[in-house]
Amino acid sequence: MAVGVRPAPAATVSPSQAAAPLNTRWLGRVSYPDAHALQHALFSNSDRNHLLLLEHPHVFTLGARGDQSNIVGDPEALGADVIKVDRGGDVTYHGPGQLVGYPILTVPGKRGGGMADTAAYVHSVEQLIIDTLAQLGLSGCGRLDDYPGVWVDPQGATPRKIAAIGVRLSRGRSMHGFALNVAPDMAYFDAIVPCGISQFGVTSLKEEGVDATMREVVDAVSALAATQWGSGHEVRADVSWKVRPQDLSAFTRGEGPGEIPKVGQPAQPVAPPAQPSSEGSPVRLLGRLAEAGVSAGMDITERKPEWMRVKADMGPQYRRLKGVMRELDLVTVCEEAGCPNIFDCWNDGTATFMILGERCTRKCGFCLVDTRKPEPPSADEPSRVAEAVQKMALEYAVVTMVARDDLDDGGAQAVARTVEAIRAKNPQTRVEVLISDLKGDPDSLATVFDCAPDVLNHNIETVSRLQRAVRPSASYARSLAVLARASQAGLVTKTSIIVGMGETFDEVIATMTDLASVGVDIVTIGQYLRPTTNHVPIARWWHPNEFQRLAAIGHELGLSHVEASPLTRSSYHAKQAESSARR
C-alpha cells in the first residue's frame, strides 16, 4: 500500500479568536464523563476559547460511527470502561501517561461548519502536535493520507501513530480533540484496533526515546496553542501537579473513621513546609500548601481588621429559631461551620439546614465540620426539616449536606426526599440545595436534579491551584462538571469561592470565567476565617474594595448575580440572589 504525506492547509483564526485569550486549564486526572460534561457546557454556554488539558483513567472511547468489533480485548479485565461518544473516528484508548487535549473554540468558516472547515481545523490540531513534538526533540513527524492524527516516520517503512485526533464541529464551535501518547502503558492498545487502523502500530514519546515529563509536554502544548488559537494571549490555570493518595481523608481512602486532630498533635509529615508552620498546624496540610506555593500564613492570634468583626446579637428571633432547631433535633450549617452571619440571618428568619448528620466523610482544610465516622441517616429527618420550615414560616429554605461517601448514592435520595417533604408541607416555600459532588455519579446527580430545586448549589470553594491543597478529596474539574450538568438540566446554578487562602486576584477571575462559561448563574465570594490551628492558615485579608471589584467583573463575565463581601457565605442573602438570577 502506498503511503502519502498530506500537506497542512494554512490555519486561520476568526476575528473573535484573535481578540480573545485562550483559557488553558491543566486539570490533572479527570474521569471521561466529567470531562465530557464540562466540554458540552463550554461548547453550549460560552463563546470563549478554552483548551482543557488532562489525563483520563483507563477508558476506551468509541466514535459515533465506530465499530465495536475493533475492541478485541476484555475491557473489564483491564479495569477500563467503554464509552460511546459524539465525535468522529473509531475506537481509541485514554489513560494515565497520555495527554488529552480538548480545544473548545470558535472555529472560522461557514455557519455550522462544513467539510472544508473541518479539514482545516483538524489540520490545525495536527500541526499543534507536530510542532510540540519537534520542540520536545522528536522530529520527522507528520501526516498520512486518509489517516487523521500525527505519525512518526510517515514516509518510512513503519509509520506509527503517536497522537490520535477526533473532533466534532457544530454551529462554528469545536469539541473533543487530541490524545498524545507521552508515556502510557502501551499494553492497553493491544486490546483495540486503534482508530480502526490495523495495518499500522502506535507509539509514544517514551517508546521513541524522548524522556519528557507530562508537565514539560503540557508547557510546550500550552505555549504553542496560545500562539495558534489565542494570538499569543493565554490565561492559564493549573491544578496541583502533585497528587498523593495519602492526602485524602482516611475515610475516603477506605481506612475507616478517624478522630479530629488535637492541637499540638499534627499528622505525621509527608513533606516539610516551605516556611515554619503556625503552632499546632498539621504538617501534611502545610506541606500541600507549600507545594502549591503558599506560605505558612498569618498567626492565628493576629487581630482581625475592623471589617471582619461581627457583633453578637442574640435577639428574640435568634433565640426562637435556636429553640426550634433543638426541639426538632436538627443541625444547621450556620452553627456547625461557625458562620459569622448567624445572628444576621437568624434574626431575619433565615437558616440553612444540614442533613445526613453532622459528620462528613471528607476533610477539607478550611471546614470545621466533624470528620469522624458518620451515623446512619435518620429516616424521619426530611419530615423534621419540613416541620421546622413550617414553624419558622420560611419563604426560602436552604438545605445543605455533609459529604457521605459511605452511601451508595452519596446521599442523593435523602436530599430529594427533604425537598419533597418541604414542598408538601410548605408549597409556597422556595428551596435551594447545597450538595456535595456526589462522587460525580450521573444517576445520583439526576436524583437531585429531578426533584427540581429552585437553586442547585455546589461549591467550587477555591481556585484550581489550591484545590488539592485545601480539598484533596474533591476535584476542580468535577465541581465544574457538577455545575455544568445542573445548568444543562435547566436549573438555576450557584457556587461559592472562599478567598484568603493564598490565591491571587487574577486566579479568582480565571475561576469566575470558568464558572460563567459553564452556565453558573450565582456566585458568592467571601473572606476565609480560620476555624482552628488545625486548619488552613489565613494568607491575607481581602479588602472590601477588592470584593466590590470582583462583583463588577463577575457581572461583566455574564454571571447573573455576584454576592461578594468579606462576610459573605454561600447561603448569605440566598433568597435575594435567587430572585435576582430569575429576573
C-alpha positions as CSV (number, residue, x, y, z in Angstrom):
1,M,0.0,0.0,0.0
2,A,1.4,3.4,-1.0
3,V,1.6,6.0,1.8
4,G,1.3,9.7,1.1
5,V,2.1,12.6,3.3
6,R,-0.7,15.2,3.5
7,P,0.3,18.9,3.4
8,A,-1.4,21.1,6.0
9,P,-3.7,23.8,4.7
10,A,-3.0,27.3,6.1
11,A,-4.6,27.6,9.6
12,T,-6.6,30.7,10.2
13,V,-8.3,32.2,13.2
14,S,-11.5,34.1,13.4
15,P,-11.6,37.8,14.4
16,S,-13.2,36.8,17.7
17,Q,-10.4,34.4,18.4
18,A,-7.7,36.9,17.6
19,A,-9.3,39.4,20.1
20,A,-9.8,36.9,22.9
21,P,-7.3,35.0,25.1
22,L,-7.1,31.2,25.1
23,N,-8.2,29.9,28.5
24,T,-5.8,27.0,29.1
25,R,-6.5,24.7,32.0
26,W,-4.4,21.8,33.2
27,L,-7.0,19.7,35.1
28,G,-5.0,16.6,36.1
29,R,-6.7,13.2,36.2
30,V,-10.4,13.6,35.2
31,S,-13.0,10.9,34.6
32,Y,-14.3,10.8,31.0
33,P,-17.9,11.6,31.9
34,D,-16.8,14.7,33.9
35,A,-14.7,15.9,31.1
36,H,-17.5,15.3,28.6
37,A,-20.0,17.3,30.7
38,L,-17.5,20.1,31.0
39,Q,-16.8,20.2,27.3
40,H,-20.6,20.3,26.5
41,A,-21.1,23.2,28.8
42,L,-18.2,25.2,27.4
43,F,-19.4,24.4,23.9
44,S,-23.0,25.4,24.5
45,N,-22.9,28.2,27.1
46,S,-20.0,30.3,26.0
47,D,-18.2,31.8,23.0
48,R,-14.9,31.9,25.0
49,N,-12.0,29.8,23.8
50,H,-10.8,27.1,26.2
51,L,-8.2,24.4,26.0
52,L,-8.6,21.7,28.5
53,L,-5.5,19.6,29.1
54,L,-5.8,16.5,31.3
55,E,-5.3,12.7,31.7
56,H,-8.1,10.2,31.9
57,P,-8.4,7.0,34.0
58,H,-8.3,3.9,31.7
59,V,-11.1,4.1,29.2
60,F,-11.9,3.1,25.6
61,T,-14.0,5.5,23.6
62,L,-15.9,4.7,20.5
63,G,-16.8,7.4,18.0
64,A,-20.3,7.9,16.6
65,R,-19.6,5.6,13.7
66,G,-17.1,3.4,15.5
67,D,-17.0,-0.4,15.1
68,Q,-17.5,-2.3,18.3
69,S,-15.6,-5.2,16.8
70,N,-12.4,-3.1,17.0
71,I,-12.4,-3.7,20.7
72,V,-10.6,-7.1,20.7
73,G,-9.7,-7.4,24.4
74,D,-11.7,-7.6,27.6
75,P,-12.0,-4.0,28.9
76,E,-13.4,-5.2,32.2
77,A,-10.4,-7.4,32.9
78,L,-8.2,-4.4,32.1
79,G,-10.1,-2.2,34.5
80,A,-11.3,0.1,31.7
81,D,-14.7,1.5,30.8
82,V,-16.1,1.6,27.3
83,I,-18.0,4.8,26.4
84,K,-19.7,5.8,23.1
85,V,-19.0,9.4,22.3
86,D,-20.3,12.1,19.9
87,R,-17.1,12.6,17.9
88,G,-15.7,11.3,14.7
89,G,-13.3,8.4,14.4
90,D,-13.4,4.9,15.7
91,V,-12.1,3.4,18.9
92,T,-9.3,4.9,20.9
93,Y,-7.7,4.4,24.3
94,H,-7.2,7.1,27.0
95,G,-5.3,6.5,30.2
96,P,-2.6,7.7,32.6
97,G,0.6,8.9,30.8
98,Q,-1.4,10.2,27.8
99,L,-2.0,13.9,27.4
100,V,-5.6,14.6,26.3
101,G,-6.4,18.0,24.9
102,Y,-9.9,19.3,24.3
103,P,-9.9,22.7,22.4
104,I,-13.4,24.3,22.7
105,L,-13.0,27.1,20.2
106,T,-15.0,29.3,17.9
107,V,-13.7,28.0,14.5
108,P,-13.7,30.2,11.4
109,G,-15.7,29.1,8.3
110,K,-19.3,28.8,7.2
111,R,-22.0,28.9,9.7
112,G,-22.2,25.5,11.3
113,G,-19.0,24.4,9.6
114,G,-18.6,22.1,6.6
115,M,-16.1,19.6,5.3
116,A,-13.6,22.2,4.2
117,D,-13.8,23.9,7.6
118,T,-13.5,20.6,9.5
119,A,-10.5,19.6,7.4
120,A,-8.7,22.8,8.1
121,Y,-9.4,22.6,11.8
122,V,-8.2,19.0,12.1
123,H,-5.0,20.0,10.3
124,S,-4.5,22.9,12.8
125,V,-4.8,20.4,15.7
126,E,-2.3,18.1,14.0
127,Q,0.1,20.9,13.4
128,L,0.0,21.9,17.1
129,I,1.1,18.3,17.9
130,I,3.7,18.2,15.2
131,D,5.2,21.4,16.4
132,T,5.1,20.3,20.0
133,L,6.9,17.0,19.2
134,A,9.6,18.9,17.3
135,Q,10.1,21.2,20.2
136,L,10.5,18.2,22.5
137,G,13.1,16.7,20.3
138,L,11.1,14.3,18.2
139,S,11.5,15.4,14.6
140,G,10.2,13.8,11.4
141,C,6.6,13.6,12.5
142,G,3.8,14.3,10.1
143,R,0.5,13.2,8.4
144,L,-0.6,10.2,6.4
145,D,-3.1,10.4,3.6
146,D,-6.6,9.4,4.8
147,Y,-5.4,8.8,8.3
148,P,-6.1,11.7,10.7
149,G,-3.6,12.0,13.5
150,V,0.1,12.5,13.9
151,W,2.6,9.9,12.8
152,V,6.2,9.1,13.5
153,D,8.2,8.4,10.3
154,P,5.2,8.8,8.0
155,Q,7.3,8.3,4.9
156,G,9.3,5.4,6.2
157,A,8.7,1.6,6.2
158,T,6.9,1.6,9.6
159,P,4.7,4.6,10.2
160,R,3.4,4.6,13.7
161,K,0.8,6.8,15.3
162,I,1.8,8.9,18.3
163,A,-1.3,11.1,18.6
164,A,-5.0,10.4,17.7
165,I,-7.3,13.2,16.6
166,G,-11.1,13.1,16.8
167,V,-13.2,16.3,16.7
168,R,-16.8,17.5,16.4
169,L,-17.7,20.8,14.9
170,S,-21.2,22.3,15.2
171,R,-22.5,25.8,14.9
172,G,-19.0,27.1,14.5
173,R,-17.8,25.6,17.8
174,S,-15.4,22.7,18.3
175,M,-15.4,19.8,20.8
176,H,-13.1,16.8,21.5
177,G,-9.5,17.0,20.2
178,F,-6.3,15.0,20.5
179,A,-4.6,12.3,22.6
180,L,-0.8,12.4,22.6
181,N,1.0,9.4,24.0
182,V,3.6,10.6,26.4
183,A,4.4,7.5,28.5
184,P,1.2,5.4,28.8
185,D,1.1,1.6,29.3
186,M,1.2,0.6,25.7
187,A,-0.3,-2.9,26.5
188,Y,-3.8,-1.3,26.6
189,F,-3.5,-0.6,22.9
190,D,-3.3,-4.4,22.3
191,A,-7.0,-4.6,23.4
192,I,-8.2,-2.5,20.5
193,V,-7.6,-1.8,16.8
194,P,-6.6,1.8,17.4
195,C,-8.8,4.2,15.4
196,G,-9.8,1.2,13.3
197,I,-6.4,1.1,11.6
198,S,-4.9,-2.4,11.7
199,Q,-2.0,-2.0,9.3
200,F,0.0,0.5,11.4
201,G,1.1,0.5,15.0
202,V,1.1,3.0,17.8
203,T,4.0,4.6,19.8
204,S,4.7,7.1,22.4
205,L,7.4,9.7,23.3
206,K,8.9,7.2,25.7
207,E,8.9,4.5,23.1
208,E,10.7,6.8,20.7
209,G,13.4,7.6,23.3
210,V,12.2,11.0,24.3
211,D,12.2,11.3,28.1
212,A,9.8,14.2,28.7
213,T,7.6,14.7,31.8
214,M,3.9,15.4,31.4
215,R,4.5,18.9,32.7
216,E,7.1,19.6,30.0
217,V,4.7,18.4,27.4
218,V,1.8,20.4,28.8
219,D,4.0,23.5,28.8
220,A,5.0,23.1,25.2
221,V,1.4,22.4,24.0
222,S,0.1,25.4,26.1
223,A,2.6,27.9,24.6
224,L,2.1,26.8,21.0
225,A,-1.7,26.7,21.4
226,A,-1.7,30.2,22.7
227,T,0.1,31.4,19.6
228,Q,-2.1,29.3,17.3
229,W,-5.5,29.9,18.8
230,G,-5.1,32.9,21.1
231,S,-2.8,35.2,19.1
232,G,-0.2,34.7,21.9
233,H,-2.6,35.7,24.6
234,E,-3.2,32.9,27.2
235,V,-4.8,32.7,30.6
236,R,-3.5,29.5,32.1
237,A,-4.5,27.9,35.4
238,D,-3.2,24.5,36.6
239,V,-4.4,22.2,39.4
240,S,-1.6,20.8,41.5
241,W,1.0,18.7,39.8
242,K,1.5,16.5,42.9
243,V,-1.3,14.1,43.7
244,R,-0.8,11.9,46.7
245,P,-3.4,9.3,47.9
246,Q,-2.3,9.9,51.5
247,D,-3.7,13.4,51.2
248,L,-7.2,12.1,51.1
249,S,-9.1,11.7,54.4
250,A,-8.7,8.2,55.9
251,F,-12.4,7.6,55.5
252,T,-12.3,8.5,51.8
253,R,-9.2,6.2,51.3
254,G,-11.3,3.4,52.8
255,E,-9.4,3.2,56.0
256,G,-12.4,3.8,58.3
257,P,-13.1,6.5,60.8
258,G,-10.6,8.8,62.4
259,E,-10.6,11.3,65.3
260,I,-10.5,15.0,64.9
261,P,-6.8,16.0,65.2
262,K,-6.0,17.8,68.5
263,V,-4.0,21.0,68.6
264,G,-0.4,20.1,69.2
265,Q,-0.8,16.6,67.7
266,P,-0.5,17.1,63.9
267,A,-0.5,14.3,61.4
268,Q,2.9,12.7,60.5
269,P,4.8,14.9,58.0
270,V,4.9,13.9,54.3
271,A,6.8,16.9,53.0
272,P,8.2,19.8,55.0
273,P,6.5,23.2,54.5
274,A,8.4,26.0,52.8
275,Q,8.3,28.1,55.9
276,P,7.8,27.3,59.6
277,S,4.3,26.3,60.4
278,S,2.0,28.0,62.9
279,E,1.8,26.2,66.2
280,G,-0.4,23.1,66.1
281,S,-1.0,23.2,62.3
282,P,-0.9,19.8,60.6
283,V,2.4,19.4,58.8
284,R,0.8,17.4,56.0
285,L,-1.6,20.2,55.3
286,L,1.1,22.8,55.3
287,G,3.2,20.6,53.0
288,R,0.4,20.6,50.4
289,L,0.1,24.3,50.7
290,A,3.9,24.8,50.3
291,E,3.8,22.6,47.1
292,A,1.0,24.9,45.8
293,G,3.2,28.0,46.5
294,V,1.5,29.1,49.7
295,S,3.4,30.1,52.9
296,A,2.5,29.3,56.4
297,G,0.3,32.4,56.5
298,M,-0.7,34.7,59.4
299,D,-0.6,33.7,63.0
300,I,-4.0,32.7,64.3
301,T,-3.8,35.2,67.1
302,E,-3.4,38.2,64.7
303,R,-6.3,40.7,65.1
304,K,-8.9,40.8,62.5
305,P,-9.4,44.0,60.6
306,E,-12.3,46.1,61.5
307,W,-14.5,45.0,58.6
308,M,-14.3,41.3,59.8
309,R,-15.6,41.9,63.3
310,V,-19.2,40.7,63.9
311,K,-21.3,41.9,66.8
312,A,-23.3,39.1,68.5
313,D,-27.0,39.9,68.5
314,M,-28.9,37.1,70.2
315,G,-32.3,38.8,69.8
316,P,-35.7,37.1,70.3
317,Q,-35.9,35.8,66.7
318,Y,-32.4,34.2,67.1
319,R,-33.4,32.5,70.3
320,R,-36.7,31.3,68.8
321,L,-35.0,29.7,65.8
322,K,-32.4,28.1,68.1
323,G,-35.3,26.7,70.2
324,V,-37.0,25.2,67.1
325,M,-33.7,23.6,66.0
326,R,-33.2,21.9,69.4
327,E,-36.8,20.9,69.7
328,L,-36.7,19.0,66.4
329,D,-33.2,17.7,66.9
330,L,-31.9,19.4,63.7
331,V,-28.5,20.6,62.7
332,T,-27.7,23.8,60.9
333,V,-24.6,24.6,59.0
334,C,-24.8,28.1,60.5
335,E,-23.7,26.6,63.8
336,E,-21.6,23.7,62.6
337,A,-19.4,25.8,60.3
338,G,-19.2,28.7,62.7
339,C,-20.8,31.2,60.2
340,P,-20.2,34.8,61.1
341,N,-23.6,35.8,59.7
342,I,-25.6,33.5,62.0
343,F,-27.1,36.4,64.1
344,D,-28.0,38.5,61.0
345,C,-29.6,35.5,59.2
346,W,-31.4,34.0,62.1
347,N,-32.8,37.4,63.3
348,D,-34.0,37.8,59.7
349,G,-35.8,34.4,59.9
350,T,-33.4,32.5,57.6
351,A,-31.4,29.4,58.3
352,T,-29.6,26.7,56.4
353,F,-30.4,23.1,57.4
354,M,-27.7,20.5,57.3
355,I,-29.0,17.0,56.6
356,L,-27.5,13.5,56.8
357,G,-26.0,14.1,60.2
358,E,-23.2,16.3,61.4
359,R,-20.2,14.2,60.4
360,C,-18.5,14.4,57.0
361,T,-16.6,11.7,55.2
362,R,-14.1,14.2,53.7
363,K,-11.7,16.5,55.4
364,C,-11.3,19.9,53.7
365,G,-8.7,22.1,55.2
366,F,-11.0,25.1,55.7
367,C,-14.0,23.4,57.2
368,L,-15.0,23.0,60.9
369,V,-17.5,20.1,60.3
370,D,-16.8,16.9,62.3
371,T,-14.9,14.2,60.2
372,R,-15.4,11.1,62.4
373,K,-17.3,8.1,61.2
374,P,-20.9,9.3,60.3
375,E,-24.0,7.8,61.9
376,P,-26.7,6.1,59.7
377,P,-29.1,8.6,58.1
378,S,-32.2,9.3,60.0
379,A,-35.4,8.2,58.2
380,D,-37.6,10.9,59.6
381,E,-35.1,13.8,59.0
382,P,-36.9,15.1,55.9
383,S,-40.2,15.4,57.8
384,R,-38.5,17.1,60.7
385,V,-36.9,19.7,58.4
386,A,-40.2,20.3,56.7
387,E,-41.8,20.9,60.1
388,A,-39.1,23.3,61.1
389,V,-39.6,25.3,57.8
390,Q,-43.3,25.5,58.6
391,K,-42.8,26.6,62.2
392,M,-40.3,29.2,61.1
393,A,-42.7,30.4,58.3
394,L,-39.8,30.5,55.8
395,E,-40.3,31.8,52.3
396,Y,-37.0,30.4,51.3
397,A,-35.3,27.3,52.7
398,V,-31.7,26.2,52.1
399,V,-30.8,22.5,52.6
400,T,-27.2,21.5,52.7
401,M,-25.5,18.2,53.3
402,V,-22.3,16.7,54.6
403,A,-20.4,14.6,52.1
404,R,-21.5,10.9,52.5
405,D,-19.1,8.8,50.5
406,D,-20.2,5.9,52.6
407,L,-23.6,5.8,51.0
408,D,-24.1,4.2,47.6
409,D,-25.8,7.4,46.2
410,G,-23.7,9.8,48.2
411,G,-26.9,11.0,50.0
412,A,-28.9,12.0,46.8
413,Q,-32.1,10.3,47.9
414,A,-32.1,12.0,51.2
415,V,-31.7,15.4,49.5
416,A,-34.6,14.7,47.2
417,R,-36.9,13.4,50.0
418,T,-36.1,16.5,52.0
419,V,-37.0,18.8,49.1
420,E,-40.2,16.9,48.5
421,A,-41.2,16.9,52.2
422,I,-40.6,20.7,52.5
423,R,-42.8,21.4,49.4
424,A,-45.5,19.0,50.6
425,K,-45.9,20.9,53.9
426,N,-44.9,24.3,52.6
427,P,-46.0,24.7,48.9
428,Q,-45.1,28.4,48.7
429,T,-41.5,27.9,50.1
430,R,-38.7,28.1,47.5
431,V,-35.9,25.6,48.2
432,E,-32.2,25.8,47.5
433,V,-30.0,22.7,47.9
434,L,-26.2,22.8,48.5
435,I,-24.9,19.4,47.6
436,S,-21.5,17.6,47.6
437,D,-20.2,16.4,44.2
438,L,-22.0,13.0,44.9
439,K,-18.8,11.4,43.6
440,G,-19.7,12.7,40.1
441,D,-22.2,9.8,39.7
442,P,-24.7,10.8,36.9
443,D,-27.5,8.8,38.4
444,S,-27.1,10.3,41.9
445,L,-26.9,13.8,40.4
446,A,-30.1,13.1,38.3
447,T,-31.9,12.1,41.5
448,V,-31.3,15.6,42.9
449,F,-31.9,17.4,39.6
450,D,-35.2,15.6,39.1
451,C,-36.6,17.0,42.4
452,A,-36.2,20.4,40.7
453,P,-34.8,22.6,43.5
454,D,-35.2,26.3,42.9
455,V,-31.5,26.6,43.1
456,L,-28.8,23.9,42.7
457,N,-25.7,25.0,44.7
458,H,-22.4,23.2,44.7
459,N,-19.3,25.0,45.9
460,I,-16.1,25.2,43.9
461,E,-14.5,26.7,47.1
462,T,-11.2,27.8,45.7
463,V,-9.0,28.4,42.6
464,S,-7.6,25.5,40.6
465,R,-4.1,25.7,42.0
466,L,-5.2,25.3,45.6
467,Q,-7.8,22.6,45.2
468,R,-5.6,19.7,46.0
469,A,-4.1,21.5,49.0
470,V,-7.3,22.5,50.7
471,R,-9.9,20.0,49.5
472,P,-7.9,16.9,48.5
473,S,-10.9,14.6,48.3
474,A,-12.5,16.8,45.7
475,S,-11.7,18.0,42.2
476,Y,-11.9,21.3,40.4
477,A,-12.9,19.6,37.2
478,R,-15.5,17.5,38.9
479,S,-17.1,20.5,40.7
480,L,-17.2,22.4,37.3
481,A,-18.8,19.3,35.8
482,V,-21.5,19.1,38.5
483,L,-22.4,22.7,37.9
484,A,-22.3,22.1,34.1
485,R,-24.7,19.2,34.4
486,A,-27.1,21.1,36.6
487,S,-27.1,24.0,34.1
488,Q,-27.7,21.7,31.2
489,A,-30.6,20.2,33.2
490,G,-32.2,23.7,33.2
491,L,-31.6,24.5,36.9
492,V,-30.5,27.9,38.4
493,T,-27.0,27.1,39.5
494,K,-24.9,28.6,42.3
495,T,-21.4,28.3,43.8
496,S,-19.1,29.8,46.3
497,I,-15.5,30.9,46.3
498,I,-13.5,31.4,49.6
499,V,-10.7,33.9,49.4
500,G,-7.8,34.5,51.7
501,M,-6.1,31.0,51.5
502,G,-3.3,32.1,49.1
503,E,-5.0,32.7,45.8
504,T,-4.3,35.7,43.6
505,F,-6.8,38.2,42.3
506,D,-6.3,37.0,38.7
507,E,-6.8,33.4,39.7
508,V,-10.2,34.3,41.2
509,I,-11.1,36.0,37.9
510,A,-10.0,32.9,36.0
511,T,-12.2,30.7,38.2
512,M,-15.1,33.1,37.7
513,T,-14.5,32.9,34.0
514,D,-14.8,29.1,34.1
515,L,-18.0,29.3,36.2
516,A,-19.6,31.8,33.8
517,S,-18.5,29.7,30.8
518,V,-20.2,26.5,32.1
519,G,-23.5,28.4,32.8
520,V,-23.4,29.2,36.5
521,D,-25.9,31.9,37.5
522,I,-25.0,32.9,41.1
523,V,-21.5,33.2,42.7
524,T,-20.8,34.1,46.3
525,I,-17.4,35.3,47.4
526,G,-16.3,35.8,51.0
527,Q,-13.2,36.0,53.2
528,Y,-11.9,32.8,54.8
529,L,-11.9,32.7,58.6
530,R,-9.6,30.0,60.1
531,P,-11.6,27.9,62.5
532,T,-8.7,26.3,64.4
533,T,-5.0,25.9,64.3
534,N,-5.6,22.6,62.6
535,H,-7.0,24.4,59.5
536,V,-5.5,26.3,56.6
537,P,-3.8,29.5,57.7
538,I,-5.1,32.8,56.5
539,A,-2.8,34.1,53.8
540,R,-4.1,37.6,53.9
541,W,-7.2,39.7,54.5
542,W,-9.0,40.9,51.3
543,H,-10.2,44.5,51.4
544,P,-13.9,45.3,50.9
545,N,-12.9,47.3,47.8
546,E,-11.5,44.1,46.2
547,F,-14.8,42.3,46.8
548,Q,-16.6,45.2,45.0
549,R,-14.2,44.9,42.1
550,L,-14.8,41.1,41.9
551,A,-18.6,41.7,41.9
552,A,-18.3,44.1,39.0
553,I,-16.0,41.8,37.0
554,G,-18.4,38.9,37.6
555,H,-21.3,40.9,36.0
556,E,-19.1,41.7,33.1
557,L,-18.4,38.0,32.6
558,G,-22.1,37.3,32.4
559,L,-22.9,36.0,35.9
560,S,-26.5,36.9,36.8
561,H,-25.7,37.6,40.5
562,V,-22.5,38.0,42.4
563,E,-22.7,38.4,46.2
564,A,-19.2,39.5,47.3
565,S,-18.1,40.9,50.7
566,P,-15.8,40.0,53.5
567,L,-18.6,38.2,55.5
568,T,-20.4,36.7,52.5
569,R,-21.0,32.9,52.9
570,S,-22.7,30.5,50.5
571,S,-26.2,31.0,51.9
572,Y,-25.9,34.7,52.7
573,H,-28.8,36.6,51.1
574,A,-29.8,33.4,49.3
575,K,-33.4,34.5,48.8
576,Q,-32.3,37.8,47.2
577,A,-29.7,36.1,45.0
578,E,-32.3,33.6,43.6
579,S,-34.7,36.4,42.8
580,S,-32.0,38.4,41.1
581,A,-30.9,35.4,39.0
582,R,-34.5,34.7,37.8
583,R,-35.1,38.3,36.6
